[in-house]
Amino acid sequence: MGMVTPATAQPVATFSSFTYSGKDASDLLTAGPNDYRNPVLKGFYPDPSVTRVGDDFYLVNSTFSWFPGIPVFHSRDLVHWTQIGNAIDRPGQLDFKQLGLSRGVFAPSIQAKDGIFYLLNTCVDCGGNFLLTARNPAGPWSDPVWLPDLEGGIDPSMFFDDDGRAWVVNNGPPEGTPLYQGHRAIWIQEFDRKTLKTFGPRKVLVNGGIDLSKKPIWIEGPHIFKKDGWYYLSCAEGGTAEGHSQVILRSKNVTGPYEAWSGNPILTQRDLAADRAMPITSAGHAQLVTTPDGKWWATFLAVRPYEGDFYTTGRETFLLPVEWKDGWPVILPPATAIPWTHARPALPQGKVPIPTSGAFTLRDDFRGKLPAYWMMLRNPRDDWYRTGAAGLMLKARPIGLGDNANPSFLARRQQHTNAVAETAVQFAPEKEGDRAGLVVLQNDDYWFFVGRKRVNGKDVITVDQREGPTRPRLGKTLFTAAAPAGTVRLRIAVQGRSYAFSYAAPGARPAWKPLGKVETDSLTTKVAGGFVGSVFGLFAGAGE
């Protein structure tokens, strides 16, 4: 995502800095000097796929209709991760159109062979299943190579066999008429690395799940790996909510038949008491990887509710070791809670300039290239932002946060249940409805805005909220105050379901003047729906 120059025909908001800070109760738990904290990637980093090349690990996540899409991370120890790029970083690679925020790119998978990285993915409602390739995982990645044989399916993954053949497995509809809602299947087909096409017969490996008589739902996220002459097929089952789990099957032939382990699932949290303290829930969508010393580990997604099934931080990336039992891999025994801390892999400890786990504070001053973790809603249609010595400049355009479009809005993930975002903005609204400020957003239908706005010919500070798809797309105003002259500082503090909004003039004491507080679960997945997590961001909009 390069730097662009806003045109001068519309007012421009200049944000001199952005500070994010977060600390959760789990961050206060004691961790030993050789321990790591879960999750290893806090915030909206779902569907992790991991692979190893030599001493290096690479990981990718889903981003749905956010752009740039599919972050690519690098690590040497599976604990400390550095984002090295985004696989979808050119507007022409995919077109997210005006899709809902939880459409677009679903679970990606990454593998490497003979110096080439292969990234398989599905663009839901925007093209279908596709392949990207790269010599360098930091990019550039190729334009999509479409895989029409996988039509109707999601979650494609590559497997390279010892004999040089390559295979693609994916979730797809079952043969014939589905027997019930959520009845899916896992398919396999051979892949030609020279033509980058699937070929030959397609075959069902798993119908419905590990026990069709129990009507299992949403068998998906398949990955094949090989060990001791066995082909293992690892899949998610049970949907991505609290019933989520990971199951394992194996076969002596890559095309089956596959036998399910009697001890399944190999990971779940659905068999624990719902009222347990500090729960981690909805665990699944795992992928196994080996370290250079032959140990086995798994990355997977799970969530951290602040209460019940309510969470704003989205589905996050966790890490645990894998134990082998009688020829089967186990991530966690039954009825075992995911640990918040664990002994780290016996690998050289990595160092990360941008923290992704634990409690931390991070400040962006936007003097150089926009960091890779900043995102926008869908593909950009024109040039509307610039970074430089003054900070981040956003052109105020007549595209709002509720328009299912690409507003002048740049955001980063909310990574803690308890978090604070602050910024300082210089903005001179020219006409009714011009506005610029700070936002916390779950999707186009659920968000808060605090900032400077032109209302009835006056400059005011407002807090606006949109609370559902049937509500006005510009939101409704909850709180107002007279705007100070010049630059205004803005603050949103989130504690679970509590959202507190404040503002201040630079140098003013006391620094923050409260505007108001709202208690709501509306920015949770439970209420807002979808698969994403909340973000904090900077926004500029023009009146209409």
Secondary structure, DSSP 8 states (H G I E B T S, - for coil): -------SSS-EEEEEEEEEEE--GGGGS---TTEEES-SB-SS--S-EEEEETTEEEEE---BTEESEEEEEEESSSSS-EEEEEEE-STTT---TT--TTSEE---EEEEETTEEEEEEEEETTTEEEEEEESSTTS-----EE-GGGTT-EEEEEEE-TTS-EEEEEEE--SSS-SSTT--EEEEEEEETTTTEEEEEEEEEEESSS-GGG-----EEEEEEEETTEEEEEEEES-SSTT-EEEEEEESSTT---EE-TT--SEESTTS-TT-SS--EEEEEEEEEE-TTS-EEEEEEEE--SBTTB-SS-SEEEEEE-EEETTEEESS-TT----SEEE--SS-----SS--SSSEEEEE--SSS--TT-BEES---S--EEEETTEEEEE-BS--TTSSS--EEEEEE--SSEEEEEEEEE----STT-EEEEEEEEETTEEEEEEEEEETTEEEEEEEEEESTTS-TT-EEEEEEE--SS-EEEEEEEETTEEEEEEE-TT-SS--EEEEEEE--TTSHHHH-SS---EEEEEEE---
